[in-house]
């Protein structure tokens, strides 16, 4: 095993030498994730192995080399559990089994084994907030069969009136968050679609069930969990109405209310802390590498930081939820600084470039030049980089008609609002090549239509191109493993009110500088040295597509011309 590891290090060193970056070979084992690149896979859309038009586990296994070649350290799988697919896998009917759409447990085991042979970690989506109403637990809870009676959030109608929901709480997907059960003669709460009843974490037996599920998957070789909708796990017990927000006049729209009774309750942190202890004990008892628990919580920074206090890592969504293509360099700097200053000492930040719930990077920030900007920032900033499959090749959203829409969030919003709510545009199949269905499937009909630009925008074409989003991404992931990005200090500067600079420095190493021109209309001539302590001459490492720079170009730091919308990474001897 030692010889194999040494050989892989030597081969890696040869590759890196040609790019003029030096890899730090002392990678962490117990805390492998602290400086990692995590690659999110949306299984339905990644690779179809059997021609049914839906991605599956064997398809993912066949493409693991791509994830390795791209430079990722881990893959995160969106839900693959047994499910009626009313919310495409987030409605789980068995937390310990694989949905036949995606394969079998044996297929999953083969995926994990191959990933480990490639030195890739595997993270699973863990969905603790709710189950499917097809789950055995719910059916028994509905019939008041112990110990399942209180596994879900049940309530009588308001003033004991069965025709009136307990309160005004709304579903994330619109309309009342309560549904009547004729069997139990009570309402059950659902924060999402009505086929997803919320679990009741005030019930100790339910909490033990969920801990057993985490252990089940860890024993199966899983290296960690991305935890879904963590800040919606608890609701107040007095069932008070939520106040009106004033954001919309539509009483059925989720944004109509301020969700102070159903989100961010303090009890959540106790449960997360107990899960983290469970995971840490598993690592110690089984002497495995560290296992990451990373949490989805669209919430305030102070609330996010409280997850660090119980040992876990909250997602940082600033690049998908806060900043956009209208944001200024000052806004970027202030937002990044605020997060970095808030992260507790000794903890690790993360930077999410995109995911399956938000428009793609190239759509949010623009295809012409700025598609590489966010991945560049995520790689340069300290900590974990999280990328959504397809963003490494600059995939863009596909427009959908209402008739084509399948996402329940879009369908429930109706024809007038579906475009604001639907997540279908960012979930289209991965574009591997220019063959049938972009190489995603042998079938010309896929669960979501392939984007029509696949003939020219695909991985195969970008591998062959001299300059492409994929080549830039590979350069970023190599750079992220160098000493200066693993250990160096971080500084942010604004130059001429139009350029954001991120500087990483480490004694004994060349400094690395990212320059982003926020001017969409014209090139800027910069005296970079006047703002940042750099050598007179700097060297191009990589740059955004269409910027015109070439790797290893020598530039004058006193008179550097940065094209419009361009992002550039340079090395400086100082």
C-alpha positions in Angstrom: 0.0 0.0 0.0 2.9 2.4 0.8 4.4 1.8 -2.6 1.2 2.5 -4.4 0.8 5.7 -2.4 4.3 6.7 -3.2 3.8 6.0 -6.9 0.6 8.1 -7.0 2.4 11.0 -5.3 5.3 10.8 -7.8 2.9 10.8 -10.8 1.0 13.7 -9.3 4.2 15.6 -8.8 5.2 15.2 -12.4 1.8 16.5 -13.6 2.1 19.5 -11.2 5.6 20.3 -12.3 4.4 21.1 -15.8 1.9 23.6 -14.3 4.6 25.2 -12.1 2.8 24.5 -8.9 4.0 22.4 -6.0 1.6 20.1 -4.2 1.8 19.8 -0.5 2.2 16.0 0.0 1.3 16.1 3.8 -2.4 16.0 3.2 -4.6 15.5 6.3 -6.2 12.2 6.9 -8.4 12.6 10.0 -9.6 16.1 8.8 -9.2 15.4 5.0 -12.1 17.7 4.3 -10.7 20.9 5.7 -9.2 22.0 2.4 -11.1 19.7 0.1 -13.0 20.1 -3.2 -16.5 18.5 -2.9 -18.3 17.7 -6.1 -22.1 17.5 -5.9 -23.8 15.0 -8.1 -27.5 15.2 -8.8 -28.0 11.5 -9.6 -31.0 11.7 -11.9 -29.1 14.0 -14.2 -25.5 12.7 -14.1 -25.3 9.5 -16.1 -27.8 7.0 -17.2 -26.4 3.5 -17.6 -29.5 1.5 -18.7 -31.2 3.8 -21.3 -34.3 4.7 -19.3 -33.5 8.4 -19.5 -32.8 8.7 -15.7 -29.3 8.8 -14.1 -28.4 6.0 -11.8 -25.6 4.7 -9.5 -23.9 2.5 -12.1 -23.8 5.6 -14.4 -22.1 7.5 -11.6 -19.6 4.7 -11.0 -18.7 4.7 -14.7 -17.8 8.4 -14.5 -15.9 8.5 -11.2 -12.7 9.1 -13.1 -14.0 12.4 -14.4 -14.5 13.6 -10.8 -11.0 12.5 -9.9 -9.5 14.1 -13.1 -11.4 17.3 -12.4 -9.5 17.5 -9.1 -12.2 16.8 -6.6 -11.5 15.1 -3.3 -15.1 13.9 -2.6 -18.4 13.4 -4.2 -21.7 14.3 -2.6 -24.8 12.4 -3.8 -28.2 14.0 -3.7 -30.8 11.6 -2.3 -30.7 8.0 -3.7 -32.9 6.4 -1.0 -36.1 4.5 -1.7 -38.7 7.0 -2.6 -42.0 7.5 -4.5 -40.1 10.5 -6.1 -42.8 13.1 -5.4 -39.9 15.5 -4.7 -37.3 13.5 -6.7 -35.8 11.6 -3.8 -36.3 14.1 -0.9 -39.4 12.2 0.0 -37.9 9.0 1.5 -39.9 5.8 2.2 -36.9 3.8 3.4 -33.8 5.5 4.8 -31.8 2.2 4.6 -32.4 1.3 1.0 -31.7 2.5 -2.5 -34.5 3.5 -4.9 -34.8 1.0 -7.8 -34.7 4.0 -10.2 -31.0 4.4 -9.1 -30.0 0.8 -8.5 -29.4 -1.4 -5.5 -27.4 -1.5 -2.3 -24.9 -3.7 -4.1 -24.6 -1.0 -6.8 -24.0 1.5 -4.1 -21.3 -0.7 -2.5 -19.5 -1.0 -5.8 -19.6 2.8 -6.2 -18.1 3.3 -2.8 -15.4 0.6 -3.5 -14.4 2.2 -6.8 -14.4 5.7 -5.3 -12.1 4.5 -2.5 -9.8 2.9 -5.1 -9.6 6.4 -6.7 -8.9 8.1 -3.3 -12.3 9.8 -3.5 -14.5 10.2 -0.4 -18.3 9.6 -0.6 -20.8 11.9 1.1 -24.5 11.1 1.3 -27.4 13.5 1.4 -29.1 13.0 4.8 -32.7 14.2 4.9 -33.8 14.4 8.6 -36.6 16.9 8.5 -39.3 14.6 6.9 -40.0 11.3 5.3 -42.4 10.2 2.6 -46.0 9.5 3.6 -45.3 6.1 2.1 -42.8 5.3 4.9 -43.8 2.5 7.3 -43.3 4.9 10.2 -45.9 7.3 8.9 -48.5 4.6 8.1 -48.2 3.3 11.7 -48.1 6.8 13.2 -51.3 7.6 11.3 -52.9 4.5 13.0 -51.5 5.5 16.4 -49.4 2.3 16.6 -46.6 2.6 19.2 -43.8 3.4 19.2 -44.6 5.4 16.0 -47.5 7.4 17.3 -45.5 10.6 17.9 -42.9 10.2 15.2 -44.6 13.0 13.2 -46.0 16.4 14.0 -49.7 16.0 14.6 -52.3 18.5 15.7 -56.0 19.0 16.0 -57.9 21.5 13.9 -58.1 25.1 15.2 -60.6 25.2 18.1 -61.0 21.4 17.5 -62.6 22.2 14.1 -61.5 19.5 11.6 -62.1 21.8 8.7 -59.7 24.5 9.9 -55.9 23.9 10.0 -54.2 24.5 13.4 -52.6 27.8 12.3 -51.4 29.8 9.3 -48.1 28.1 8.7 -47.2 27.7 5.1 -45.3 25.1 3.1 -42.1 26.1 1.4 -43.8 25.1 -1.8 -46.9 27.2 -1.2 -50.2 26.8 0.5 -51.0 25.5 4.0 -48.4 23.4 5.7 -51.1 21.2 7.2 -52.9 18.2 5.7 -55.8 16.4 7.2 -55.6 12.6 7.9 -59.0 11.0 7.8 -57.4 7.9 9.4 -56.0 9.7 12.5 -58.6 12.5 12.5 -55.8 15.1 12.9 -53.6 17.3 10.8 -50.0 16.6 10.1 -47.4 19.3 9.4 -45.3 19.3 6.2 -42.8 22.0 5.6 -42.5 21.0 2.0 -44.9 19.0 -0.3 -47.9 17.4 1.4 -46.4 13.9 0.7 -43.5 14.8 3.0 -44.7 14.8 6.6 -42.3 16.4 9.1 -40.6 14.1 11.7 -41.0 15.0 15.4 -37.6 15.3 17.0 -39.2 15.8 20.4 -39.7 12.1 20.4 -36.7 10.2 21.8 -37.4 7.0 19.9 -37.5 8.9 16.6 -34.1 10.5 17.4 -32.6 7.1 18.1 -34.0 5.8 14.8 -32.2 8.6 12.9 -28.9 8.0 14.7 -29.1 4.3 13.8 -29.5 5.3 10.2 -26.4 7.5 10.3 -24.5 4.5 11.8 -25.9 2.2 9.1 -24.4 4.3 6.3 -21.1 5.0 8.1 -20.6 1.2 8.4 -21.2 0.9 4.7 -18.2 3.2 4.0 -19.8 6.6 3.8 -17.3 9.4 4.6 -19.9 12.0 5.7 -23.2 13.7 5.2 -24.7 16.8 3.7 -27.7 17.4 5.9 -30.8 18.8 4.2 -32.9 21.7 5.6 -31.4 21.4 9.0 -32.9 24.6 10.4 -36.5 23.4 9.8 -36.3 20.4 12.0 -38.2 21.9 15.0 -41.4 23.8 15.3 -42.9 25.5 18.4 -45.3 23.4 20.4 -47.8 26.2 21.1 -48.6 26.4 17.4 -48.8 30.2 17.3 -49.5 31.9 14.0 -46.5 33.4 12.2 -46.5 37.1 11.6 -47.0 38.6 8.1 -43.8 39.7 6.4 -45.1 42.3 4.0 -42.9 40.9 1.2 -45.9 39.7 -0.9 -49.6 40.1 -1.1 -50.1 36.4 -1.9 -51.2 34.6 1.3 -50.3 31.2 -0.2 -46.7 32.2 -1.0 -44.1 31.0 1.6 -42.6 34.5 1.7 -45.9 35.9 3.0 -44.9 35.0 6.6 -42.0 35.5 8.9 -41.1 32.0 9.9 -40.2 32.5 13.6 -42.2 29.5 14.7 -40.9 26.9 12.2 -37.2 27.8 11.5 -34.0 28.2 13.5 -35.3 26.9 16.8 -32.6 26.4 19.4 -33.4 22.7 19.9 -31.9 22.0 16.5 -28.4 22.7 17.8 -28.7 20.0 20.5 -29.7 17.4 18.0 -26.9 18.4 15.6 -24.4 18.2 18.5 -25.6 14.7 19.4 -25.1 13.6 15.7 -21.6 15.1 15.6 -20.7 13.2 18.8 -22.1 10.0 17.2 -20.0 10.5 14.1 -16.8 11.4 16.1 -17.2 8.3 18.2 -17.6 6.2 15.1 -14.3 7.6 13.8 -12.6 6.8 17.0 -14.1 3.3 17.5 -13.5 2.2 13.9 -10.3 4.1 13.4 -11.4 5.5 10.2 -10.6 8.8 8.5 -12.6 11.8 9.7 -16.2 12.1 8.6 -17.7 15.4 7.6 -21.1 16.7 8.5 -22.0 19.8 6.5 -25.3 21.4 6.9 -27.8 23.2 4.6 -29.3 26.1 6.5 -30.3 29.3 4.7 -30.1 31.5 7.7 -28.3 34.4 9.3 -24.6 34.4 9.9 -25.0 34.4 13.7 -27.3 31.4 13.4 -24.9 29.7 11.1 -22.0 30.2 13.4 -23.9 28.4 16.2 -23.5 25.1 14.2 -19.7 25.5 14.5 -20.2 25.6 18.3 -21.7 22.1 18.3 -18.9 20.7 16.0 -20.4 20.8 12.6 -19.9 22.9 9.4 -22.7 25.1 8.1 -22.9 25.8 4.3 -21.9 29.2 3.3 -24.4 30.3 0.6 -23.2 33.9 -0.1 -22.4 33.1 -3.7 -25.8 31.6 -4.4 -28.1 33.6 -2.1 -26.5 37.0 -1.3 -24.2 38.1 -4.1 -25.2 38.3 -7.8 -24.1 39.9 -11.1 -25.1 43.3 -9.9 -22.9 43.1 -6.7 -20.0 45.5 -6.6 -16.4 44.6 -5.5 -17.1 46.4 -2.3 -20.2 44.2 -1.7 -18.1 41.1 -2.4 -15.3 42.1 -0.1 -17.6 43.1 2.8 -19.6 39.9 2.5 -16.6 37.7 2.4 -14.8 39.6 5.2 -17.9 39.4 7.4 -18.1 35.6 7.0 -14.4 35.0 7.5 -14.4 37.2 10.6 -17.4 35.4 12.1 -16.0 31.8 11.7 -14.7 30.7 15.1 -10.9 30.3 15.5 -9.8 26.8 14.5 -12.9 26.2 12.4 -13.0 25.8 8.6 -15.1 27.8 6.2 -16.6 26.6 3.0 -17.6 28.2 -0.3 -20.5 27.0 -2.3 -20.4 28.0 -6.0 -23.8 26.4 -6.9 -26.2 23.6 -6.2 -29.4 21.8 -7.4 -31.7 24.4 -5.9 -30.2 27.5 -7.5 -29.6 28.8 -11.0 -26.2 27.8 -12.4 -23.1 29.9 -11.9 -22.9 30.8 -15.6 -26.6 31.9 -15.6 -26.4 33.9 -12.4 -23.2 35.8 -13.2 -23.2 35.6 -17.0 -21.6 33.4 -19.6 -19.3 36.0 -21.1 -16.3 35.9 -18.9 -17.8 35.7 -15.5 -18.7 32.0 -15.4 -15.3 31.3 -14.0 -15.3 34.0 -11.4 -17.1 32.2 -8.6 -15.2 28.9 -8.9 -12.0 31.0 -8.9 -13.1 32.7 -5.7 -14.2 29.4 -4.1 -10.8 27.9 -4.8 -8.7 30.9 -3.7 -10.5 31.4 -0.4 -9.5 29.3 2.6 -11.4 26.1 3.4 -13.7 23.8 1.5 -14.8 24.4 -2.1 -18.2 23.0 -3.1 -19.1 22.7 -6.8 -22.3 21.5 -8.5 -21.9 19.0 -11.4 -21.8 20.8 -14.7 -20.5 24.1 -13.3 -16.9 22.9 -14.0 -17.8 23.1 -17.7 -19.9 26.3 -17.5 -23.3 24.6 -18.1 -26.2 27.1 -18.1 -29.9 26.9 -17.2 -32.4 25.7 -19.8 -35.6 27.6 -20.2 -38.7 25.6 -19.4 -42.4 26.0 -20.4 -44.9 25.4 -17.7 -46.0 22.3 -19.5 -42.5 20.9 -19.3 -42.1 21.7 -15.6 -41.9 18.7 -13.3 -40.4 20.2 -10.1 -43.2 20.4 -7.5 -42.0 23.8 -6.4 -42.7 25.1 -9.9 -45.8 23.1 -10.5 -47.4 24.3 -7.2 -46.6 27.9 -8.0 -48.8 27.9 -11.1 -48.3 29.1 -14.6 -47.8 32.8 -13.6 -45.0 32.1 -11.0 -43.4 28.8 -12.0 -40.4 30.5 -13.5 -39.6 32.0 -10.1 -39.9 28.8 -8.2 -39.0 25.9 -10.4 -35.6 24.3 -10.0 -35.8 22.3 -13.3 -33.6 24.8 -15.3 -30.4 23.9 -13.2 -31.1 20.2 -13.1 -30.9 19.3 -16.8 -28.7 16.3 -17.7 -24.9 16.5 -17.7 -23.4 17.3 -21.1 -20.7 14.7 -21.6 -20.3 15.0 -25.4 -22.2 15.8 -28.7 -23.8 12.4 -29.2 -27.4 11.4 -28.4 -28.7 13.2 -25.3 -25.3 14.8 -24.7 -23.9 11.4 -23.8 -26.0 11.3 -20.7 -28.3 8.5 -22.0 -28.7 6.3 -25.0 -32.3 7.3 -25.0 -33.3 10.5 -27.0 -36.0 11.1 -24.3 -34.7 12.0 -20.8 -36.4 12.8 -17.6 -35.7 16.5 -18.2 -34.8 17.7 -21.7 -31.1 18.2 -22.4 -30.0 21.8 -23.0 -30.0 22.5 -26.7 -26.5 23.9 -26.5 -24.9 20.5 -25.7 -23.5 20.1 -29.3 -20.9 22.7 -28.6 -20.9 23.0 -24.8 -19.8 19.6 -23.4 -17.0 18.0 -21.5 -15.4 16.2 -24.5 -15.1 19.4 -26.5 -13.6 21.3 -23.5 -11.1 18.5 -22.9 -9.9 19.0 -26.5 -10.0 22.8 -26.5 -6.8 24.7 -25.7 -8.7 27.0 -23.4 -12.0 26.0 -21.6 -13.9 26.2 -18.4 -12.9 22.7 -17.6 -9.2 23.4 -18.1 -9.5 26.4 -15.8 -11.3 24.3 -13.2 -8.5 21.7 -13.3 -6.0 24.4 -12.8 -8.0 25.7 -9.8 -8.2 22.4 -8.0 -4.5 21.8 -8.5 -3.7 25.2 -7.1 -5.9 24.5 -4.1 -3.6 21.7 -3.0 -0.5 23.9 -2.9 1.0 25.0 0.4 0.1 28.6 0.0 -3.6 27.9 -0.5 -3.6 25.2 2.2 -1.9 27.2 4.9 -1.4 30.8 3.7 -3.0 33.9 5.1 -5.8 35.6 3.2 -6.2 39.3 2.3 -8.8 41.1 0.2 -8.3 44.4 -1.6 -10.3 46.7 -3.9 -8.4 48.4 -6.7 -9.8 51.4 -8.5 -13.3 50.6 -7.1 -13.8 48.1 -9.9 -11.4 45.2 -9.2 -11.5 42.7 -6.3 -8.2 41.2 -5.4 -7.7 38.1 -3.2 -4.2 37.5 -2.0 -2.8 34.4 -0.4 0.7 34.5 1.2 2.9 32.0 2.9 6.5 32.5 4.0 8.9 30.8 1.6 6.3 30.5 -1.2 5.3 32.6 -4.1 2.2 34.7 -3.4 -1.0 33.9 -5.3 -3.3 36.7 -6.4 -6.7 36.6 -7.9 -7.9 39.8 -9.8 -11.5 40.2 -10.9 -12.6 43.0 -13.1 -16.2 43.8 -12.3 -16.5 46.3 -15.2 -18.6 44.5 -17.9 -17.8 47.1 -20.6 -14.2 48.0 -20.6 -10.7 46.8 -19.8 -8.8 48.4 -16.9 -5.1 49.4 -16.8 -4.0 48.8 -13.2 -0.9 49.6 -11.1 -1.4 46.5 -9.0 1.8 46.9 -7.2 0.7 50.3 -5.8 -2.2 48.5 -4.0 -0.6 45.2 -3.2 3.0 44.4 -2.2 4.1 42.4 -5.3 7.1 41.9 -7.4 7.4 44.1 -10.5 6.9 41.1 -12.8 4.2 38.6 -12.2 3.3 35.3 -14.0 -0.1 34.1 -15.2 -1.2 30.9 -13.6 -4.7 30.7 -15.1 -7.5 33.1 -16.2 -11.1 33.1 -17.2 -12.2 31.9 -20.6 -12.0 34.7 -23.2 -9.6 36.8 -21.1 -6.9 36.4 -23.7 -4.1 35.6 -21.2 -1.9 32.6 -21.7 -0.4 30.4 -18.9 3.1 31.5 -17.9 2.7 34.9 -19.6 4.9 37.5 -17.8 3.0 40.7 -16.9 4.1 44.1 -15.6 2.4 44.6 -12.1 2.9 48.3 -12.5 0.9 48.4 -15.8 -1.4 45.4 -15.9 -4.3 45.4 -18.4 -7.2 43.4 -17.1 -9.9 42.9 -19.8 -13.6 43.5 -19.2 -15.3 40.8 -17.0 -12.0 39.0 -16.7 -10.6 37.0 -13.8 -6.9 36.4 -13.5 -4.7 34.4 -11.1 -1.0 35.4 -11.0 2.1 34.4 -9.1 4.4 36.9 -7.5 7.8 36.4 -6.0 6.9 38.6 -3.1 
